[in-house]
Amino acid sequence: MKDYFEVLDIDDSAGEQAIRNAYEAMLEKYPADQYPEKNREIEEAFKALCDETIQSACIHFHRMEAASKKAYKDAHDAISEGHYDKAARILVKVYKKEKYSAHLCYLLGIAYMNLGEYSKAMKVLEPVRHEYPNDMELVLIYIKSCLGAKRYEIGLDLAEDYYTYDRDNFALVQLLAEGYIMIECYDDATKTLKEAFENPVFSDKRFYMGARMSHSLFLENKFKESLDMLDRLVEFPAEPDEINDSLEICIRMLNYFIADQKFVEADRCAGVLRKLCPDREDIAGIKEGVENILKLEPELVKFEKDEFIPELLKVYTRNDAFPRSTSMMPAEQQKAYAVLLEHYILSDYSEYLMALRYMKNNFPALYELKEDFFDRLQETRERKKLYNKNRALFYQYQGVLKDMMDEWDEQDGFYDDDDDDNDDEE
């Protein structure tokens, strides 16, 4: 904010006519063709001082001490440059000493929000929110601080109050739906998003609303309705940023369906993602993998439950049928992972020979996925060639593998096996 009374060179006690007279005099003094920037500032000042909803805020800013105004400007500049910690330090030194501190508290709240200190933001914004209840931007920031501070009841009560008479505020709908999801009131989130989705005011926001509604339905375990809405997303225009923002949510849904072996649902979900992101090779790979799973599913279900098949063979075969655990890895890590699995198998090949013959007879479709490797593993001369090739690749990817193993250690490993990683041949 600027000191608009100073811009028009009038006192804060000036009435409507005095404001207009000063405005006209300043326009005459600073014509637009000669002073375009000054002229825009004059227009801005006149519009602000004639707006009863923000006039008191303009008066309070005008009445601030000169040192407070300087601190406000310095903090505002720091926030504009992304230096939120610097802005907070500037404002903390002055806001308690200033009688008209609302504007300082507002900026301090924004700085705290961007520093992730939501409780502090909530505390400094609370009195300002009461002082300016009609400032919707301030109200929205305060609600966001409440949700961030996990004071859900306060934030949602306020959001619901404002939503009763302002259903056309997109940011308010966003916060209300997010708040409901935070407290796991998914049905309320769905109702809010559905109403907004059908609101003609938000006709250009249907992609966003649809993606969020699909997610809230998913969280309610209403998978069919969720996927029906997801299918509709391709109907709505969307900016690249909107697609990317929604992509993370959709991928989480997809991963859940895969992990829970809901492959039909996973196929539908991957199909939508493929249409939304045709250039994403990782998503194309997931889609292809799901299709393979659907073809192999009858055999795979029995395969997973068969206790005669060693776990490592299951991991290796499953990764080829559908590389769920590696699909989001960079290509180099995916190659390194395959090398690591083959390294483990080759290092203890005698444990797998009988299982491979059993697998070929009982699970031929799955065996066929890695038929070349499995067949060569059972022949002495070919096995030696495989081992030498794997040994070279193992050293080539040693650095990549070390980083991956460190990450897996933090995540309790990549499969239940207590064997140490070594490259010694039996």
C-alpha positions as CSV (number, residue, x, y, z in Angstrom):
1,M,0.0,0.0,0.0
2,K,1.0,3.6,-0.6
3,D,0.2,6.8,1.4
4,Y,-2.6,7.9,-0.9
5,F,-3.4,11.0,1.1
6,E,0.2,12.1,0.4
7,V,-0.2,11.3,-3.3
8,L,-3.1,13.7,-3.5
9,D,-1.5,16.1,-1.0
10,I,-4.5,16.2,1.4
11,D,-5.2,15.5,5.0
12,D,-6.8,12.3,6.2
13,S,-9.8,14.3,7.4
14,A,-10.7,15.4,3.8
15,G,-14.3,14.7,2.7
16,E,-15.5,13.3,-0.6
17,Q,-15.6,16.6,-2.3
18,A,-12.2,17.7,-1.0
19,I,-10.8,14.4,-2.3
20,R,-12.3,14.9,-5.8
21,N,-11.0,18.5,-5.9
22,A,-7.5,17.4,-5.0
23,Y,-7.7,14.6,-7.6
24,E,-8.7,17.0,-10.4
25,A,-6.0,19.5,-9.4
26,M,-3.4,16.8,-9.5
27,L,-4.5,15.5,-12.9
28,E,-4.2,19.0,-14.2
29,K,-0.8,19.3,-12.7
30,Y,0.4,15.9,-14.0
31,P,-1.3,15.2,-17.4
32,A,-1.1,11.5,-18.5
33,D,0.8,12.2,-21.7
34,Q,3.7,13.9,-19.8
35,Y,3.6,12.0,-16.5
36,P,2.1,8.5,-17.2
37,E,3.4,6.8,-14.0
38,K,2.5,9.7,-11.7
39,N,-0.9,9.9,-13.4
40,R,-1.6,6.1,-12.7
41,E,-0.6,6.7,-9.1
42,I,-3.1,9.6,-8.8
43,E,-5.9,7.5,-10.3
44,E,-5.0,4.6,-7.9
45,A,-5.1,7.0,-5.0
46,F,-8.5,8.5,-5.9
47,K,-10.0,5.1,-6.4
48,A,-8.8,3.8,-3.1
49,L,-9.9,6.9,-1.1
50,C,-13.4,6.8,-2.6
51,D,-13.8,3.1,-1.7
52,E,-15.4,2.9,1.7
53,T,-14.3,-0.7,2.3
54,I,-10.6,0.3,2.3
55,Q,-10.7,4.0,3.3
56,S,-10.0,3.3,7.0
57,A,-7.0,1.2,6.0
58,C,-5.7,4.2,3.9
59,I,-6.2,6.5,6.9
60,H,-4.3,4.1,9.3
61,F,-1.4,3.8,6.8
62,H,-1.2,7.6,6.5
63,R,-1.1,8.0,10.3
64,M,1.8,5.6,10.8
65,E,5.1,7.0,12.0
66,A,7.7,7.8,9.3
67,A,10.0,5.1,10.6
68,S,7.2,2.5,10.4
69,K,6.4,3.5,6.8
70,K,10.1,3.1,5.9
71,A,10.1,-0.4,7.6
72,Y,6.9,-1.3,5.7
73,K,8.6,-0.3,2.4
74,D,11.8,-2.2,3.2
75,A,9.9,-5.3,4.3
76,H,7.7,-5.1,1.2
77,D,10.7,-5.0,-1.0
78,A,12.3,-7.9,0.8
79,I,9.2,-10.0,0.4
80,S,9.0,-9.1,-3.3
81,E,12.6,-10.5,-3.6
82,G,11.8,-13.6,-1.7
83,H,13.7,-12.6,1.5
84,Y,11.0,-13.5,3.9
85,D,13.3,-13.9,6.9
86,K,14.8,-10.4,6.3
87,A,11.3,-8.9,6.1
88,A,10.2,-10.6,9.4
89,R,13.3,-9.2,11.2
90,I,12.5,-5.7,9.9
91,L,8.9,-5.8,11.0
92,V,9.4,-7.5,14.4
93,K,11.5,-4.5,15.5
94,V,8.8,-1.9,14.8
95,Y,5.3,-3.3,14.8
96,K,4.7,-3.4,18.6
97,K,5.8,0.2,18.9
98,E,3.5,1.5,16.2
99,K,0.0,2.6,17.2
100,Y,-1.5,1.9,13.7
101,S,0.2,-1.4,13.2
102,A,-2.3,-3.3,11.0
103,H,-0.3,-2.9,7.8
104,L,2.9,-4.0,9.5
105,C,1.2,-7.0,11.0
106,Y,-0.3,-7.9,7.6
107,L,3.1,-8.0,6.0
108,L,4.6,-9.9,8.9
109,G,1.9,-12.5,8.6
110,I,2.8,-13.0,4.9
111,A,6.5,-13.3,5.8
112,Y,5.7,-15.9,8.5
113,M,3.4,-17.8,6.1
114,N,6.2,-18.1,3.5
115,L,8.6,-19.2,6.3
116,G,6.1,-22.0,7.2
117,E,5.6,-20.4,10.7
118,Y,1.8,-20.6,10.5
119,S,1.0,-20.2,14.2
120,K,3.0,-17.0,14.3
121,A,1.2,-15.8,11.2
122,M,-2.2,-16.6,12.7
123,K,-1.3,-14.7,15.9
124,V,-0.3,-11.5,14.1
125,L,-3.1,-11.6,11.5
126,E,-5.9,-12.3,14.0
127,P,-6.4,-8.6,15.2
128,V,-5.9,-7.3,11.7
129,R,-8.7,-9.6,10.4
130,H,-11.1,-8.3,13.0
131,E,-10.1,-4.7,12.2
132,Y,-10.8,-5.2,8.4
133,P,-13.4,-8.0,8.1
134,N,-14.3,-7.0,4.6
135,D,-10.8,-7.3,3.2
136,M,-11.2,-10.7,1.4
137,E,-7.5,-11.1,0.6
138,L,-6.7,-10.7,4.3
139,V,-9.4,-13.1,5.3
140,L,-8.1,-15.8,2.9
141,I,-4.6,-15.4,4.1
142,Y,-5.8,-15.7,7.7
143,I,-7.8,-18.9,6.9
144,K,-4.7,-20.4,5.2
145,S,-2.7,-19.6,8.3
146,C,-5.2,-21.4,10.5
147,L,-5.1,-24.5,8.3
148,G,-1.4,-24.4,8.2
149,A,-1.3,-24.1,12.0
150,K,-3.7,-27.1,12.2
151,R,-6.4,-24.9,13.8
152,Y,-8.8,-26.5,11.5
153,E,-12.0,-25.6,13.3
154,I,-11.2,-21.9,13.4
155,G,-10.2,-21.8,9.8
156,L,-13.1,-23.9,8.4
157,D,-15.7,-22.1,10.5
158,L,-14.6,-18.8,9.1
159,A,-14.3,-20.2,5.5
160,E,-17.9,-21.6,5.8
161,D,-19.2,-18.2,7.1
162,Y,-17.8,-16.3,4.1
163,Y,-18.8,-19.0,1.6
164,T,-22.4,-18.7,2.6
165,Y,-22.6,-15.3,0.9
166,D,-19.6,-15.5,-1.5
167,R,-19.8,-18.7,-3.5
168,D,-18.1,-17.1,-6.5
169,N,-14.7,-16.8,-4.8
170,F,-12.3,-19.4,-6.3
171,A,-9.6,-19.1,-3.7
172,L,-12.2,-19.5,-0.9
173,V,-13.5,-22.7,-2.6
174,Q,-9.9,-24.0,-2.8
175,L,-9.2,-23.4,0.9
176,L,-12.6,-24.8,2.0
177,A,-12.1,-28.1,0.0
178,E,-8.4,-28.4,1.2
179,G,-9.5,-27.9,4.8
180,Y,-12.2,-30.6,4.6
181,I,-9.6,-33.0,3.1
182,M,-7.2,-32.1,5.9
183,I,-9.7,-33.2,8.5
184,E,-10.8,-36.2,6.4
185,C,-14.3,-34.8,5.7
186,Y,-14.1,-36.0,2.2
187,D,-17.8,-35.9,1.5
188,D,-17.9,-32.2,2.4
189,A,-15.0,-31.6,0.1
190,T,-16.7,-33.4,-2.7
191,K,-20.0,-31.4,-2.2
192,T,-18.1,-28.1,-2.2
193,L,-16.1,-29.0,-5.3
194,K,-19.2,-30.3,-7.1
195,E,-21.1,-27.1,-6.4
196,A,-18.2,-25.1,-7.7
197,F,-17.8,-27.4,-10.7
198,E,-21.4,-26.6,-11.7
199,N,-21.1,-22.9,-11.0
200,P,-20.9,-21.1,-14.4
201,V,-18.6,-18.5,-12.9
202,F,-15.9,-21.2,-12.8
203,S,-16.4,-22.5,-16.3
204,D,-12.7,-21.9,-17.0
205,K,-11.7,-23.7,-13.8
206,R,-13.5,-27.0,-14.5
207,F,-10.3,-29.0,-15.1
208,Y,-9.0,-27.9,-11.7
209,M,-12.3,-28.6,-9.9
210,G,-12.8,-31.9,-11.7
211,A,-9.3,-33.1,-10.8
212,R,-9.8,-32.2,-7.1
213,M,-13.3,-33.7,-7.1
214,S,-11.9,-37.0,-8.5
215,H,-9.3,-37.0,-5.7
216,S,-11.9,-36.4,-3.0
217,L,-14.1,-39.2,-4.4
218,F,-11.1,-41.4,-4.4
219,L,-10.4,-40.6,-0.8
220,E,-14.0,-41.6,0.0
221,N,-13.2,-45.0,-1.7
222,K,-15.7,-44.2,-4.4
223,F,-13.4,-45.4,-7.1
224,K,-15.9,-45.7,-10.0
225,E,-17.2,-42.1,-9.5
226,S,-13.6,-40.9,-9.1
227,L,-12.5,-42.4,-12.3
228,D,-15.7,-41.3,-14.1
229,M,-14.7,-37.7,-13.2
230,L,-11.1,-38.3,-14.1
231,D,-12.2,-39.5,-17.6
232,R,-14.0,-36.2,-18.1
233,L,-10.8,-34.1,-17.5
234,V,-9.8,-34.5,-21.2
235,E,-12.9,-32.6,-22.1
236,F,-11.8,-29.4,-20.4
237,P,-9.2,-26.9,-21.6
238,A,-6.3,-26.5,-19.1
239,E,-3.0,-24.7,-19.0
240,P,0.2,-26.7,-18.7
241,D,0.6,-25.5,-15.1
242,E,-2.9,-26.8,-14.2
243,I,-2.1,-30.2,-15.7
244,N,1.2,-30.4,-13.8
245,D,-0.4,-29.4,-10.5
246,S,-3.1,-32.1,-10.9
247,L,-0.6,-34.7,-12.2
248,E,0.9,-35.4,-8.7
249,I,-2.6,-36.2,-7.3
250,C,-3.4,-38.5,-10.2
251,I,-0.1,-40.4,-9.9
252,R,-0.8,-41.0,-6.2
253,M,-4.1,-42.5,-7.1
254,L,-2.5,-44.6,-9.8
255,N,0.1,-45.9,-7.4
256,Y,-2.5,-46.8,-4.9
257,F,-4.5,-48.8,-7.4
258,I,-1.4,-50.7,-8.5
259,A,-0.2,-51.4,-4.9
260,D,-3.7,-52.6,-4.0
261,Q,-3.7,-54.7,-7.2
262,K,-6.8,-52.9,-8.6
263,F,-5.4,-53.2,-12.1
264,V,-8.6,-52.4,-14.0
265,E,-8.8,-49.1,-12.1
266,A,-5.1,-48.5,-12.6
267,D,-5.5,-49.0,-16.4
268,R,-8.3,-46.4,-16.5
269,C,-6.3,-43.9,-14.4
270,A,-3.1,-44.5,-16.5
271,G,-5.2,-44.0,-19.7
272,V,-6.3,-40.6,-18.6
273,L,-2.8,-39.6,-17.6
274,R,-1.5,-40.8,-21.0
275,K,-4.0,-38.5,-22.8
276,L,-3.2,-35.6,-20.6
277,C,0.6,-36.1,-20.9
278,P,1.3,-37.8,-24.2
279,D,5.0,-36.9,-24.1
280,R,5.6,-38.5,-20.7
281,E,7.5,-41.8,-21.4
282,D,7.3,-42.9,-17.8
283,I,3.5,-42.7,-17.9
284,A,3.4,-44.5,-21.2
285,G,5.5,-47.2,-19.6
286,I,3.1,-47.5,-16.6
287,K,0.2,-47.7,-19.0
288,E,1.8,-50.5,-21.0
289,G,2.8,-52.3,-17.8
290,V,-0.8,-52.2,-16.5
291,E,-2.0,-53.7,-19.8
292,N,0.5,-56.4,-19.4
293,I,-0.6,-57.1,-15.9
294,L,-4.2,-57.4,-17.0
295,K,-3.2,-60.0,-19.5
296,L,-1.1,-61.8,-17.0
297,E,-3.3,-61.2,-14.0
298,P,-4.8,-64.8,-13.6
299,E,-1.3,-66.3,-13.7
300,L,0.3,-63.5,-11.6
301,V,-2.1,-63.9,-8.7
302,K,-1.2,-67.6,-8.4
303,F,2.5,-66.8,-8.9
304,E,2.5,-64.3,-6.1
305,K,1.0,-66.8,-3.7
306,D,3.2,-69.8,-4.7
307,E,5.6,-70.4,-1.8
308,F,7.9,-72.6,-4.0
309,I,9.0,-69.5,-6.0
310,P,11.8,-67.6,-4.2
311,E,11.0,-64.0,-3.4
312,L,13.9,-62.7,-5.5
313,L,12.5,-64.4,-8.7
314,K,9.1,-62.9,-7.9
315,V,10.6,-59.4,-7.6
316,Y,12.7,-59.8,-10.8
317,T,9.7,-61.2,-12.8
318,R,7.3,-58.7,-11.4
319,N,9.5,-55.8,-12.2
320,D,9.6,-56.8,-15.8
321,A,5.9,-57.4,-16.0
322,F,5.2,-54.1,-14.4
323,P,8.1,-52.0,-13.1
324,R,5.9,-50.2,-10.5
325,S,8.8,-49.6,-8.1
326,T,11.1,-48.3,-10.8
327,S,8.8,-46.6,-13.3
328,M,9.4,-43.1,-11.8
329,M,13.2,-43.6,-11.6
330,P,15.6,-42.0,-14.1
331,A,16.6,-44.4,-16.9
332,E,20.0,-44.9,-15.4
333,Q,18.6,-46.0,-12.1
334,Q,16.2,-48.4,-13.8
335,K,19.1,-50.1,-15.6
336,A,21.1,-50.2,-12.4
337,Y,18.2,-51.8,-10.6
338,A,17.9,-54.5,-13.2
339,V,21.7,-55.2,-13.0
340,L,21.4,-55.4,-9.2
341,L,18.6,-58.0,-9.3
342,E,20.5,-60.1,-11.9
343,H,23.6,-59.8,-9.8
344,Y,21.8,-61.3,-6.8
345,I,20.4,-64.1,-8.8
346,L,23.7,-65.0,-10.5
347,S,25.6,-64.9,-7.2
348,D,23.4,-67.6,-5.9
349,Y,22.1,-69.3,-9.1
350,S,22.0,-72.8,-7.7
351,E,19.1,-71.8,-5.4
352,Y,17.0,-70.9,-8.4
353,L,17.5,-73.7,-10.9
354,M,14.7,-76.0,-9.6
355,A,12.4,-73.1,-9.2
356,L,13.0,-72.0,-12.8
357,R,12.0,-75.4,-14.2
358,Y,9.0,-75.4,-12.0
359,M,8.1,-71.9,-13.1
360,K,8.5,-72.7,-16.8
361,N,6.0,-75.6,-16.4
362,N,3.5,-73.8,-14.2
363,F,3.8,-70.1,-15.2
364,P,4.8,-70.2,-18.8
365,A,3.5,-66.6,-19.6
366,L,5.5,-65.1,-16.8
367,Y,8.6,-67.2,-17.6
368,E,8.4,-66.0,-21.2
369,L,8.9,-62.4,-20.0
370,K,12.5,-63.2,-19.1
371,E,12.9,-66.4,-21.1
372,D,16.3,-65.5,-22.5
373,F,17.9,-64.8,-19.1
374,F,16.2,-67.8,-17.4
375,D,17.2,-70.2,-20.1
376,R,20.8,-69.1,-20.2
377,L,21.0,-69.1,-16.4
378,Q,20.4,-72.9,-16.5
379,E,23.2,-73.6,-19.0
380,T,26.8,-73.6,-17.5
381,R,28.5,-71.9,-20.5
382,E,25.8,-69.3,-21.0
383,R,25.6,-68.6,-17.3
384,K,29.3,-67.8,-17.2
385,K,28.8,-65.2,-20.0
386,L,25.9,-63.7,-18.2
387,Y,28.0,-63.5,-15.0
388,N,30.9,-61.7,-16.7
389,K,28.6,-59.3,-18.4
390,N,26.8,-58.6,-15.2
391,R,30.0,-58.2,-13.3
392,A,31.2,-55.4,-15.7
393,L,27.8,-53.7,-15.5
394,F,27.8,-54.0,-11.8
395,Y,31.1,-52.0,-11.5
396,Q,29.9,-49.5,-14.1
397,Y,26.8,-48.7,-12.0
398,Q,28.5,-49.0,-8.7
399,G,28.1,-45.3,-7.8
400,V,24.4,-45.3,-8.8
401,L,23.8,-48.5,-6.9
402,K,25.4,-47.1,-3.7
403,D,23.1,-44.0,-3.8
404,M,20.1,-46.3,-4.4
405,M,21.1,-48.7,-1.6
406,D,21.5,-45.8,0.8
407,E,18.0,-44.6,-0.1
408,W,16.5,-48.1,0.3
409,D,18.1,-48.5,3.7
410,E,16.2,-45.4,4.8
411,Q,13.0,-47.0,3.4
412,D,13.5,-50.4,4.9
413,G,15.0,-52.0,1.8
414,F,13.7,-52.9,-1.7
415,Y,12.7,-56.5,-0.9
416,D,12.9,-58.7,2.2
417,D,16.4,-60.1,1.9
418,D,19.2,-60.0,4.4
419,D,22.0,-61.0,2.1
420,D,24.9,-58.6,1.9
421,D,25.8,-57.1,-1.5
422,N,28.9,-58.8,-2.9
423,D,30.3,-59.7,-6.2
424,D,32.1,-63.0,-5.4
425,E,31.2,-66.0,-7.5
426,E,30.6,-69.3,-5.7
